[in-house]
Amino acid sequence: MRSSKTTDIGRLLDDSPYTTMQKVVVFLAALSIVMDGFDGQLIGFAIPLMIKEWGITRSAFAPTVAAGLIGMGIGSACSGLFADRFGRRTAVISSVFVFGLATCAIGFSPDALTVAGLRFIAGLGIGGALPAATTVTAEFTPARRRTLAVTATIVCVPLGGMLAGLFAGVILPWLGWRGLFFVGGTFPILLGFVLLASLPESPRFLARHPERWSELRKLLGRMGRTADTQTGFSDAAEQAGGERAGFRALFQNGLAVDTLALWVAFFACLTAVYSAFSWLPTMLASEGLSPAVAASGLTAYNLGGVIGALACAVAITRFGSRWPLALCCAGAVASAFAMQWVDIGQTPSLLIFGFGVHGLFTNAVQSTMYAVCAFLYPTGVRATGTASALAFGRLGAILSAFAGAAVITAGGSNAYLSLLGGAMLVALVALLALRRHIPRRQAVA
């Protein structure tokens, strides 16, 4: 049955006001990422108590850490394909329930092997939530505000990790590590029910499915746009790319070089990020700093990352993505190698400040690359493109689990800082090779 008129959903969303309803959807997507970062960090606080209870060595938890990261990689890849086939809403909600339930179940674990299996399952959800939620944010936000909105969503990962630290400090003395997982897993489960009741499907996804146009008309009504029953929908700017959905589409229509460049950039950047998450306190402690000072290095790194990501997003909105990302990569490289000249024993505070600066530049790159994915890939493969880049990047995270320990053992702090700087140098080269960056936009009121 032909429609009497056709509405371009992309133009409608980009040219219309950014309504309260759309902002609420973005908030819900961001909240799912807060829970993602929250549950992802709980294991680090529980391991010392598990070791004490079960009388095992720290090395016995290496498979547990690796299992979680492998699960995240698989979850990232599968989530994109799932979201592009069955919808963004279903992918986000499913991911939240998976990592919430698996996290709760860890509280019943009798041994480290069980924890490893459950961390793998939780990793599937943790890895799956990120690309699906960022796609929701991108597709509910007008183009003029998309970079900042997507970046603000990604920044919720370290925010969730910070909340996990505060939460663990209160819960562990009171309920122990089992209570940490019971309560910590309950939060995302409750959020999952909230999302079931209130998170709508993406309008750009619905526009690609004529059998769901009636649902899209109702959604547009909630967003303050009217569409009668005779109105059909298209997405003219992305129609050509949307006709070929699936993984192979990432290498068609001139996307191959940019897809590979993004994969390398994600791999290198996540190698640097997870080398800090996993090994920064260990490296500082190995140099003779107290546990409190060593922990403050990671805190400074995360706080700098939040500031840097938001600042870089604003810069990209104004100047486009090529040069802000290149300058942030260069800043990350320079700060890492500059810290090799710091006397850790004499001026530890200067080193902590240096890691704050390094975290600012590194996380500015990592967080805003998701906005580049949202720009680069059309609707039909946007979630798949984002998820595949993240999944390839997770290989760098897995590499960091082994590389960080190896370089600290072999060369101490200087070798560790060379690892951070070298990884970001690779990211710089990859992002300069990327041909299609977010263009400069004029300020829009």
C-alpha positions, 0 to 999 in steps of 0.5 A: 500500500503506497503512502501519499507522501514521504517524510525524510526521518533524518532531515526531520530529526536534524532540523527540528528542535531537540525536545525534552522527550529526546533528552530523556531517552539520551539520559536513559541510554547514559544511565545504562552506561553508568551501570555498565561501568559500575558493574564492570569495576566491582570485581577489582574491589572484591578480588582481595577478599576472595583471595583471603576467603578461599586461600588462593593466590592472586594469579588464580584470578588471571583467568577471571580478568581475562574471561571478563574482557573476552566476554566484553569483546564478543558482546560488543561484536554480537550486540551491533549485529543484534541491534541492527537486526532486532532493534536498538531498544532490545539490544540495550535492555537485553545487555543490561539484564544479562550483566545485572543477573550475572553480577548478582549470581557471582555472589553465590560463587563457590570458587574462582572458576565459577567467578570466571564463567559468570564474569564472561557472561557479565562481559557479554552484557557489559560489552553489548550495552555500550555500542547499542546505547551510543547508537540510541543516543546518536539516533535520537540526537540532532546532528548539530548536538550529536558529538557532545551527546554521544561523548557524554554517554561514553563518559558515563563509563568512568563515572560508573567506575568512580561510583563503584569505588564509593559503593564498595567502600560502604558495602564491603565492610558491611556485607562483604564481597558477596553482598557487593555483587548481590546489591550491585547486580540488583541496580541494573536489573531494576534499571532494566525494568525501567527501560522496558517501560520507558525506552522507545525504539530508534526512529531511524531504525523504525523508518527502515521497517514499513511494518513498524511505521505506525509505531514510528508515527506514535513516537513522532507524536511524543516528540512533538512531530505530527505524521498522518496515517498516509505518511511514509518514511525514508532516510535519504541521506543514508539510504544507499548505505542502509540497503546493505546491512551486515558486517560485509557492508563495513568494507563496501561503498568506500568504507574499507580504509576508514573501517580498518583505520578506526579498528587500529585506533580503537585497538591502540587506544584501548591498549593504553586505557586498560593498561592504566586501569589494570596496572597503573596502581601496581606500577606506582606501588612498585616504585615505592609509593603508598597504596593510597598515593598509588590509587590516587594516580588512577583517580586522577587519570579518570577525572582527567578523562571526564574533563578531556572527553567533554572538552574534546567533544566541544572542540569537535563540534566547532572544528570537526574531528580530525585535528582535535583528535590528532592533537589529543593523541599527540598530547597523550604521547608527549605527556607519557614520555615527559613523565619519564623525566619525573623523579617519582620518589622526590615529586610523586604529586607531579607524577600524579598530576601527569597521569591526570593530564595523560588521562585527559588526552587519552580518554578524550580520544577514546570517548569521542571516537564513538561519535566518529563511528556514528558519523561514518556509518549509515543507519543500516550498519551504524550499530554493527560498525561501532560494535566491531570497532569496539570489539577489535579494540577489546583485543587491545584491552586483553593484550594490556592484561599481559603487556602491562605486567611484562613491561613493568617487570622488565623495565619498571616505570619507564617501560610502562610509560613507553607502552602508554606513549607508544600505543597512543602514537599508533592511534595518532597515525591511524586517525590521521589515515582516517579519510572521513572525519566529522566536518566542522559545523557552524554554531546552531542555536 
